[in-house]
């Protein structure tokens, strides 16, 4: 996994203009990520037991830098005064048959439900479909993490299955919900007979809107 290209996305948090930044790792990120991940409220949704150390996160980021089967972004919010606040990470991993798997870990609970996951997903999806040419991108979330599910469904991910009793956290078994988004540009490859399921068609419309949004941000030449 290498780091993806930097994206800067105009956004608003509580009515204030900010920039959501998707970038490579910088000095100091590992210790900040480790500190955020000590929060048990975050751990319940990511199947993490115990708090990672800065060394653990340094190893994670170094592995991301050197691997070649995926792309990782560190996600941060930049305020108008130039101050930057770390939010978490997101990434894509290569799978067989030209599919990708996506993941996101926004571990800064202060910035949950601020629309950051949604805009991040849009840019990540654009990169996966328009630059990498993937046919589809899979993802998943723990059922109680309704914010994560809403952000994914909002850009066209559709549910295709569930893993019952997948995670045991805080003394409770939790289901894992499996989702997939399809590339609107490669629908004829996936459905050569043209018989696209209705839920997929609805998802494709959302994905097309997400790709248009991202293209307007990136302004490809």
KOLNUKE-433981 format. One record per residue: residue in one letter; x negated, y, z of N, C-alpha, C, O in turn. Coordinates in steps of 0.02 Angstrom, whole numbers, plus 50000, padded with zeros to 5 digits. Layout:
// KOLNUKE-433981
aXYZXYZXYZXYZ/...
//
This chain:
// KOLNUKE-433981
x499584994050000500005000050000499565006250000499145007150044/x499665010549951499325016949950499825022249970500415020849978/x499595028349978500055033749994500365036449930500035036949879/x501005038049935501355040849878501175048149868500845051149911/x501375051049812501225058149798501615062649846502135060649873/x501355068549857501685073149903502305076249871502285078549814/x502845076249910503465079549890503655084649944503565083350003/x503905090449923504135095549969504855097349951504995099349895/x505305096649999506015096949986506335102550028506325101950090/x506595107749997506945112950036507545109850072507915105850043/x507645111850134508175108850175508385113950227508075119150235/x508915112250263509125116450319509265112050380509555106650374/x509045114450438509185111050501509525116150547509245121250565/x510145114550564510545119050606510565126150578510515131050614/x510635126550511510695132950478510045136550464510055141950435/x509485133650485508835136850475508465133550417508425127350415/x508185137450370507815134450314507155131250337506775134250375/x507045125250313506425121550327506215118050263506575118250213/x505635114850265505415110650210505265103650237504875102850283/x505585098750207505425091750224504845089650180504875090150118/x504305087450211503695085750175503575078250179503575075250233/x503485075050121503275068050116502555068150091502425070550036/x502095065550130501375066450115500965060550137501225055750166/x500305060950124499835055950149499705057250223499915062350250/x499365052650255499205053450326498635058450336498185059150294/x498675062050392498165066850411497885065150480498185061150517/x497315068150496497035067150563497545069250616497855074550610/x497625065150665498085066650720498765063550712499145063150760/x498935061250651499595058150640499685051850682500215050650709/x499155047750687499215041350721499425042150793499865038650818/x499115046850829499275047850899499985050550907500325048850955/x500205054850861500875057650865501395052250851501915051850885/x501265047950801501725042550786501775037750845502325035550862/x501205036150875501215031650933501625034550990502005030951023/x501545040951002501925044151056502675043851043503065042451089/x502875045050981503585044750964503875037750973504445036950993/x503465032650958503705025850960503735022851030503945017151038/x503515026551080503595024051149504315024851174504485022051226/x504725028551137505415029851156505825023551147505895020951092/x506115020951202506495014751198507125015551156507365010751126/x507395021651154507965022951111507815021751038508265019951000/x507185022951018506975021550950506835014050941507035011050891/x506505011050990506305004050984506884999350974506814994150941/x507475000951002508054996550995508264995750923508594990750906/x508105000550879508325000250810507784997850762507904997350702/x507184996450787506644994450742506324987850763505794985950737/x506644984350810506384977950833505674978450858505244974150842/x505544983650897504874984750924504894983650999505324986351034/x504434979751024504404978351096503754981351124503204979251105/x503834986151168503244989351196503014995151152503174995551093/x502644999651182502415005551146501745004451112501275002351144/x501705005951046501055005351012500585010851035500795016051060/x499955009651028499435014551044499225018350982499405016550926/x498845023650992498585027350935498155022750891498145023450830/x497795018050923497385013450884497815009050840497635007650782/x498385006750866498845002750826499075006650764499085003950709/x499255012950774499495016950719498935018750670499055019250610/x498325019550695497755020650651497665014650605497535015450545/x497725008650632497655002550593498215001950541498104999850484/x498825003850561499395003750515499275008550456499395006650399/x499055014550471498945019450418498345017550374498355018750314/x497835014450403497265012250363497465006550317497255006250260/x497885002050343498144996650300498544999450243498504997150186/x498945004650258499335007850205498885010950152499045010750093/x498335013850173497885017150127497555012250079497425013950021/x497415006150102497005001550063497404996350024497144993549976/x498024995050043498414990150007498664992949940498754998949932/x498784988349893498964990449825499654987949804499834988349745/x500044985349851500694982449833501274986749859501834984349865/x501134993149874501674997449898501425004649907500845006249894/x501885008849931501745015949939502055018350004502625016650020/x501685022350041501915024850105501875032550106501425035550076/x502365035550139502355042750151502435044150226502845040850259/x502055048850251502185051650317502695057250306502615061350261/x503215057550348503745062450341503685067650396503625065950455/x503695073950378503645079350426504115085050406504335085350349/x504265089350454504655095450441504195101450450503855102050501/x504175105850399503785111950403504265117850413504725118950374/x504145121550466504575127250482504315133550447503765133650420/x504715138850448504535144950412503895148150438503545151550401/x503735146950503503125149750531502505145650515501955147150539/x502585140250475502025135950456501915130050502501525125550486/x502255129950559502195124350605502485118050574503005118350542/x502165112350585502395106050557502545101250614502145100450660/x503115097950610503325093050660503395086250628503755085450578/x503055081250655503065074550627503745071350641504015071950696/x504005067850591504655064450598504575056850596504895053450635/x504155054250552504065046950547503735045050482503325048650455/x503925039150456503635036650394504185033350352504705031350377/x504055032850287504485029150242504055026050188503505028450174/x504295020650157503875017350107504255012850061504855011450070/x503895010450010504135005649961503635000049956503025001249957/x503874993849949503434988049941503644984149879504244983349866/x503154981849841503294978249778503534971149794503264967849838/x504054968949758504324962249764504314958949695504194962349645/x504444952349691504464949049625505034951849582505494955149607/x505004950549518505514952249469505644959749464506194961949449/x505114963649477505154970949470505664974049517506004978849499/x505724971349578506124974249631505664977349682505074975749686/x505944981849722505584984949777505984983949841506584982949839/x505634984349898505954984649963505784991449994505204993549993/x506284994750021506175001250052506245000750128506594996450153/x505905005150162505965005550235505845012650259505495016550227/x506145014250315506045020850344506055020250419506435016450448/x505625024050451505595024150524505515031450546504955033950553/x506075034750555506065041650580506115041350656506665041050684/x505545041550688505495040050759505565046150804505515045550865/x505655051950774505745058050813506495059150825506845061850782/x506745056850883507465057050896507745064250897508345065250886/x507325069050910507565076050910507815078150842508215082750836/x507555074750790507735076550722508175071350688508235071250626/x508485067050727508985062450698509615066350681509765071550711/x509975063750632510615066550610510545073850587510995077950599/x509995075350556509875081950527509825081750451509625086650419/x509995075950421509975075350349509295073750320509205073550259/x508805072550364508125071350339508065064650303507735064150252/x508395059450330508365052950297508665053350228508395050450180/x509215056950221509545057450155509105060450102509055057650047/x508785066050116508365069250065507745065150053507495064849996/x507485061950104506905057650096507065051650051506675049950007/x507645048550063507855042950021507915045049948507725041249904/x508165050949935508245053149866507585053549829507535051249772/x507085056549861506425057149828506095050249821505785048849770/x506155046249872505855039449870506185035349815505845031649779/x506845035849809507205032049758507015034449688506915030349643/x506955041049679506735043649614506055040649596505955038549539/x505595040549644504925037949629504965030549611504635028249564/x505355026649649505405019549635505715017949568505495013349534/x506225021749548506575020349486506265023849426506175020749373/x506105030149433505885034049375505135033749362504915034649305/x504735032549413504015032049404503785024749403503365022949361/x504055020649448503835013649452504255009049409504055003449395/x504835011449387505255007549342505575001449373505724996649338/x505685001549439505984995749473506704994849450507054999649436/x506924988549447507614987149430508084988549489508654990549480/x507834987449549508254988249609507804989249669507214987549669/x508104992149722507744993049785508174990249842508754992249850/x507904985649879508254982649936508084986550000507554989550006/x508534986350048508404989150114508854985650164509244981250146/x508784987450228509184984350280509184988850341508734993050350/x509694988050384509714991750447510084987750499510514983650483/x509934988950562510294985850617510974989050623511034995250619/x511494984950632512184987250626512334993550667512674998050643/x512084993950728512234999650771511895006050748512075011550771/x511425005550703511085011450678511495014550621511295014350563/x512075017250640512555019550590512285025350548512455025950489/x511855029450577511565034950539511135032450481511155035250426/x510745027250494510325024450441510765021450386510625022450327/x511285017850405511725014950356512065020250313512125019450253/x512295025650345512635030950308512175034350258512375035950202/x511545035450278511065038650234510925034350172510875036950117/x510865027750182510745023350125511345022750080511285023150018/x511935021950109512545021350068512685027950030512975027849976/x512465033450060512595039950028512235040849962512425045149923/x511705036949950511355037549886511445031349842511085030249794/x511955027249860512135021949815511955014849835512105010249797/x511655013849893511535007049916512195003649931512645006749959/x512264997249911512864993449924512674987149964512134984349956/x513124985050007512994979250050513054972850010513514972049970/x512584968250022512624961749989512574955850037512614950050016/x512484957250102512454951750150512284954150220512134959950231/x512334949350267512174950850337511794945050367511914939250350/x511324946650411510964941650449511224942050521511084946850557/x511594936850541511894936850607511364935450661510924931250651/x511414938950717510964937950774510234938450753509814934350770/x510104943750715509424944650687508954947850737508364946150738/x509204952550779508784956050827509064955550897509664956250907/x508634954250945508814954251015508464960151049507864959951061/x508854965351063508574971151097509064973451150509674973151140/x508794975951206509204978351262509704973051283510264974751304/x509514966751279509934961351302510514959651256510964955951276/x510514962151194511064960951148510804958451081510284960851056/x511164953651052511024951550983511354956550936511924958550946/x510994958350884511244963250837511174960650765510684957250748/x511664962250724511644960150654511204964650612511144970650625/x510904961650561510534965450511510954965750448511144960550421/x511094971850424511494972750364511024973850304510584978150307/x511124969950251510694969950193511014974050137511604973050120/x510634978650108510884983150056510414983149995509834981250000/x510694985249939510284985849879510544991649837511154992749832/x510084995449807510255000649758509974998549691509414996149686/x510374999549638510164997549571509965003549529510255009049537/x509485002549486509245007849443509745009049386509855004549346/x510045014949382510525016149329510235015349259510595013849212/x509575016249252509265015849186509165008649163509045007449103/x509215003849208509084996849189509684992349200509624986249204/x510274995349204510894991349212510974986249156511164980549171/x510834987949092510914982849040510454976749049510614971349024/x509894977649083509444971949096509754967449149509724961349143/x510034970449201510304966549256510994963649240511154958149264/x511384967149200512054964749180512114964949104512474969249077/x511774960449069511794960648995512494959548967512634961548910/x512934956449006513614955448983514054961548996514634961748976/x513784966649031514154972649045514654972149101515014976949115/x514694966349134515184965249187514904967449254514734963349297/x514844974049264514554976849326515094977049380515634979849368/x514964974149439515474974249492515684981349511515294986049504/x516304982049533516584988649548516194992249602516074998249596/x515984988649655515614992049708514944994449684514694999649706/x514634990649638513994992749609514094998949565513685003549566/x514634999049526514775004949484514845011249527514585016549509/x515195010649583515265016449628514595018449656514445024449662/x514175013549674513515015049699513075018349647512685022849664/x513125016149585512715018949531512855026349520512395030149506/x513485028349528513645035449521513285039649574513035045049560/x513265037049635512915040549689512155040649675511825045749687/x511895035149650511175034849635510995039649579510475042849582/x511415040149528511285044849474511255052049501510835055949481/x511715053649547511705060349578511075061349619510795066849619/x510855056149654510245056649694509635057749650509195061649668/x509605054349594509035055049548509025062049517508495064949508/x509615064649501509655071449474509425076549526509065081249509/x509635075549588509425080049643508655079949648508345085249650/x508365073949649507645073349656507275076449597506765079749606/x507525075349537507205078149478507205085749479506735088949457/x507745088749506507765096049512507255098549563507015104149558/x507105094449613506595096349663505895095749633505475100149640/x505785090149600505105088649574504965092449509504405094449497/x505485093449469505425096849403504875093549361504375096649345/x504985087149342504475083749300504365087449235504835090249206/x503755087549211503595090949148503665086149089503545088049032/
//
